[in-house]
């Protein structure tokens, strides 16, 4: 029995060392999990900011055709709530009361060549959306001989069924955290049809 007591006396403090090692290991696992969670939260925030910027840019791309159609129908640059026009003379976006200097309408009509500046600005979700509009060369829409022979009227009939004007659009949407998204598209305005898309 004397040898058993001697072995027990030599192992004093082993439990304390094991517990300290386990606590250190659990602390490291906890710190790693906390760091991973923070990184996931940061990634989710950046993704949210980018999505806001993309949706803002996409909204600018869908709003601009309606503005083009309204200007063509009115025969002038129209005052639209929430939209300001770029003035080339002052190089500023102007308040809605004077609707800019007519540059947007002149560019839509093809009187002025396309410029590198954005033409209109709107605010969505507290962020700016800038849209640049250019006018392409108008093109004919040809119909089929069957439509012509059947006497069907409307766009696309006969040999000269109508005209469309392509408008290349570039929309720059801003989001939170200085995120930016650029969306481009071409709006094809069929002359004589209402609507904005």
Secondary structure, DSSP 4 states (H G I P E B T S, - for coil): -HHHHHHHHHTTTHHHHHHHHHHHHHHHHHHHHHHHHHHHHHHHHHHHHHHHHHHHHHHHHHHHHHHHHHHHHHTSPPP-TTEEEEETTTTEEPPGGGTTTSHHHHHHHTSS---SS--EEEEETTEEEEEEE-----EEE--BHHHHHHT--STTBSSS-EEEEEEEEEEEEE-GGG-EEEEEEEEEEETT--S--
